[in-house]
Amino acid sequence: MSIIGQFLGSVVKQGTIGVIHPDGSEESFGAPEQGFPDVVVRIADKGVMRQILLDPRLGAAEAFMDGRLIVEQGDIMQLIQLLRANRRWERGGKLNDPGAFKRFKDFVASSLDGINFQTRSKANVAHHYDLSRDLYELFLDDDMQYSCAYWPRPEMTLEAAQLAKKEHIAAKLKLEAGQKVLDIGCGWGGTALYLNRKFDVDVLGITLSEEQLKVARERADKAGVADKVRFELIDYRDLAERDAGKFDRIVSIGMFEHVGSAHFKTFFRCAANLMTDEGVMLLHTIGRMGGPGTTDAFTRKYIFPGGYIPALSETLEASEPYRLMATDIETLRLHYALTLREWYKRTLANRDKIVEMYDERFYRMWTFYLSGATAAFESGGMCNYQIQFSRNRHSLPLTRDYIGETEKNLAG
């Protein structure tokens, strides 16, 4: 049995994976089981095995991107799903405390992961978000929402689920006409425009992506609300120096993942200072279940340099020194998996356009990214957190009933 076969044999028990080696020999592992895919991969040269063994995720990703790890039966989504589903985060069994070395290693790794200096923040954002607008239009919904949608009903369209996400978040903000709202990490402006349209609030959206800024401003001009919905290219830390105490509400969707754990306290200090004394903030972020962890090498190199997925514990701990009350916490478990599968489906449907726009290697990298992320939410330790913070215990109703009532009114 090959070295890679020994690894696969120890992991894959449900579903099957076949391996065709460079010399034409074949191995097969696992057993057919309903709900688990059956996959066959071909290894083009001996260097692939060495590459994968040295760094399994990055090595496999780059071999796949280079066309040296070929999925002959199934696709990359099914391959990663098979491997991850055989080692689910909630796999049960007896639980033990981690050893001292693992605790130390995880602490060092997470500390290094969390460094995201202000001087590098703009470049890190540009690496991902300043890709062509045309690329994102191929797989996102028509409002260009590049974050986890909200799926009250799994059979919803992506467009309906993204609208439901905006309704859900807006309800938690408890908005009133005339309020001033800050959108930290505003993307292409869809949420800011929605909040203004539905609640007649003034919104400032901030971003570090020049491409997103351009699109957001174009959309505000086209909607005739550029005087009410403004967008700026500015870091939240600089804004806090300029506009302290100006905002009744803050919303931040899919931005906290780029802050870096070393700067979590800075983020919450700035957010608290940007709000009025009765202010409310809704933070929507990818999160990790369990304790702090690390960013894998593939994601760090190709997708989100400087990014770090926070644990709930370290997020709340960072907010505590600044008298921010966590007034509502919701864990969205499978919502991002449903979103990512829709993005993946649309990416496959637009393969030729993406290859023409970039190249075959980029297309394979993008499908690997979406596949890995999907598996992380379906079987791994990833989820989404929506955390509502308030600076005053009297700013919000005593019960959560207002959230459902507002959503119902918005949907009606």
N, C-alpha and C positions, 0 to 999 in steps of 0.2 A: 504494500500500500504506500502511496506517495505521502510526502509530508503534508501537503495541502489536503489529501484524502483523510489523513488522521484527524486533522482539525474538523473537516466537514462531517466526518463520521461521528465525532463527539458532540456536534451541535445539532445536526439535522436528524430528527427522529420522526417528525410529522411532515408530510409532503416529501417530495423526492428532488434530488439534484444529481444530474449526471455530469461528469467531467470528461471531455475529450482532450487528451494530452497532445503535445506537439508531434509525438511519434505515432499518433493514431490510436494508441491504447485508450481504453475507456474504464471509468469507475462510476459506481452509482451508490447513493446513500439515502437513507430514510425509507419511509413506507407511505404509499398513497393514503391520504386521509381527506375527507370532505372538508372544504374550507381552507385547505393549504395547497399552494400551487405546486406543479411539477415542472421543473426547469432543467434545461441542459445548457452548459456553457462550454465553449472551446477556448483552450489556451494556445495562443499563437506561437509562443517561444518559451524557452526555459527561464528566461529572465523574469517572466511574469510572476512565477511562484516566489522567487526571491524577493521581488518588489512587494508582493502582498504580505509575505511573512515579516518583512522589516517594519511595515506600517500598514496593517490590514485595511483601514478605511481609505487612507490617502493612496496607498499602493493600488488597491482595487479600482479606485476612482480614476486614477491616471492611466492605468492599463486599459480600462474601458474607454476613456476619452481618446486614447491613441489607437483604438481599434485592435488591441492585442488581447483583450478579454472580450470574447464575442458571445452574446446570448443567442444560442441557436434555437432554443424552444422557450417560449414565454418572452418576457421583456425585462428590462432593468427594474421596473417597478415590482414585478413578481419575484425576481431574484432577491432583492433587498427585503421584500415583505417576508419571504420564506425564511431567510436567515434571522431576521429580527423576531418574527412570530415564534420561532423555536426557543427564544430566550427572552420571553416577555418580562417587562418590569415587574408586573404583579404575578410572578410565577408561583407564588406560594412557598410552602416548605418552611423549615425551621429557620429562624432569623438569629444571627449572631452579631455582636458588636464588631466593627472593622478593627483590624489590627493597628498598632501604633504607626508602623511604616506607611500603611495605606492612608491613614489620617494625615500624616505629615506630607506625603506626596500630593494628596488632593488639596491640602491647604496651600502648598507652594504653587501648584499648577493654577488653582483658581485665583490666587493673588496676582500671578503674572498675567492671566487672562484678563483681569479687570483693569489693566492699565490702558487708558485710552486718552492720551494727552490732548488738550484743546488744539494744539498746533497740528495734530494728525487727524482730528475729527472730520474736517471737511474732505480731506483726501480719502478717508475710509468710506464716507458716504458716497463720494463720487464713484468709487470703485464699482458700486452696485447700482445706485439709483440714477447715475448719469449715463447709463446705457440708453440706447435709442428708445425714444417714446414709442416708436413703431413696434418694437419688440413687446412691450408691455400691453399695447393695444391688442395684440394677437391672442393673449390668454387671460387677461383680466376682464371684469365685467365692464359695462358701458360707463360706469362712474369712476373707473380706474382705482378701485379700492384694493390696495396691495397689503392686506392684513386679513386675519381670520374673520370669516363671515359668521353669522349666527343662524342656526338651523333649528327653529322650532319644529319644523317638519322636514325629515330627511329628503323627501321627494321634491323639495323646492328647487327652482332654478338658481344658478349662482347669482344672477341679478337680484332675485327676490331675497336671497339670504343676506346679501350685502346691504340691501335696504333695511332688512330686519335688524342688522347689526347697528346701523345708524340710529334706528328708532330705539333700540335697547339702551344704547349709550346716552342718547339725548334724554331719555326718561330718567336716567340716573343723575343727570346734571341738574334737574329741577330748574329749568330755565324760565326766565320771565323777559318779556319784551323790554328792549332798551339796555339790557345788561351787556357788559363788555366781556368777551370770551377770548381766551388765548388757546390756540391749537399748536402744541409743541410737536414738531415733526409732522407737518400738515400734508405731506405727500403731494398729490396733484390737485389738492384743493377741494375734493368732493365733500368731505365732512363739513368743512367751514361753510361752503355754499349751502349745504343742506340745513345747517343750524340757523343760518340767516333767513333762509326761505321759510322755514317752518315756525320760527320763534321771534323773528324780527330783532335779532341781537346783532351787535357789532362784533366782528371777529377779526383777530389778527392771527394769521397763520405764519409760522416760522419754519424754515428748512435750511439745510446746508447744501442742498442739491440745486445747482443752477438750472438743470433741465426741468426739475419739478417746479421751481419758482416760475420759470417762463410759462409753462403750461397753466399753472394755477392762475397767474395774472391774466392770461388770455381768456380763461373761462369766466373770471369775474367781470372782465370788460364785456364779454359777449352777453352775460346775464344782466348787464346794466347795474351792477351793484359794487363796482370798484371803490366807491366811497364808503361802503359799509363792510366790505370784506376785503381786507388788505393782506398782502403777503410780503414777507421780507426775508432776505438771505442774512440770517444772524444766528449766532449761537445763544442758547438759552442763558448761559452764564453772563454774556454781555448784555442781554436784554434785562436781566435782573438788576443790573447796575443802572440802567436807564429808566425802566418803567415800574419801579417798585410800587406795590400797593394799588395797581391800576385795574386789576381784573377781578370780576365777580366769579368767574368760572374758568377752570383750566381743563382741557381735554388733551390727552396724549395717547395716541394709538400706534403701537408698533414701533415706537422710538426708544423706549427704555432699554431694549435689548442692545442698543448701540452705545449706551452711557459708559459701561465698564464698572465693575463692582467697586473699584477704588474711588469712583466719583459718585456713587449712589447718594452719599450724604450731601454732597454739593448740589446734586439735582434737587433733592427735597428741600434743602435750605433755600435755593433759588425759587422753587415753586411756591413755598410758603410766603416768601417775601414778595412775590409778584401778585399774590392774591390780596383782596381786601380782608378785613378781620372776620367777615362772615363768608369768606370764600369757600367754594367746593371744587374738588378736582376729581376727575375720573381717569384712572390710569389703566390702560388696556395693554397687556404685554404677554409675550410668550414667557412661560415659566417652566421650571423643572420641578417635578414632584420629588420629595425627599430633600436632602441638604444640598449645599453648594457643590458645583462640579467643575468641569472644564469644557472648553470649546474644542471640538475635534479638528485635526490638522487640515482636512479637506475644506471644511467651512471657513476656517481661519485664512486659508491661502486663497481660495477661489471665490467665496461668496461674501462673507461679512468680516473683513479684517477689522480687528478692534472690537468685535461684537462679543457679548457674553450673555447667556440665558440665565436670568436670576432665579434663585429659589425664593419661595414665599418668605421664609424666615429672614433672609438677609435683606429682602426688600422692606419688610416691616421694621426690622431693626434700624435700618438707615433712616426711616421716617420719624422715629420716636424722639430724637433730640429736638425736633422743631415743632412740637405741639400740634402735630397733624393727627387727628383721630381717624382711624380706619373704620368708617361708619358702615361699610358694606363690602363684603368680599365674595366673589363668585368664581368658581373654578369651571372653566369650559374644557371638557375632556376630549371629546371626539370632533368638535366643531372644526378645528383646523384640518383634521384629516379629510373631512368631507370637502373642505375648500380646496385643499391641495390636489385631491383627485380630479376636481373640475379643472384646475389649472393644467394638470398633466394631460388630461384628455384634449384640451384645446391646444396645448403645445404639440402633441402628436399630430393633430389635424393640420397644423401649420408648419410641419417639418420643412418643406421645400422653401418656404418664405424665410424661415429662420436661418437655414443653411446659406441661402443667397445673401442674407443680411450680414451674416458673420461667416461661419464655416461649419463643417461637419463636427469638428472637435468641440466647438462651443455648444452645438446642439446636444451632443452626448453629455457634456458637462452639465447643461441645464436640466436634462432629464434625470441625471444622477442626483442632482440637488433636490429636485422635486420628489423623487422616489425616496431618497433617504429621509427627507423631512416628513413625508407621509408615514413611513414606517415608525418614525420616532413618536408620532402622535397616536398611532394605532396600537403599537406594542411596546414602545420605549417609554422613557420617563418624562416626555414633554406634554405640556398642557398650555392653556391660556388662563391668565388671571385678569379679572376686572376688579380693581380695588378703588372704592370711593373714599376720598378723604375730605374732612371738613375741619376748618379752623375754629368753629364754634358749635357747641353741642345743640344749639337752638336753630341752626340754619336749615335743618331738614325735618320733615315730619317724623313722628315717633315710630311709625311702622312703615313697612316696605310697600304698602298697598298702592301708593302713588306711582310706583314704577310700572306696574301692570296696567293701571288705569291710563297713564300717559301713552304707553305703547298701543293700547287698544284704540285710543283716540287718533293717534298718528296713522295707524294701519287702516282706520275706518275712513 
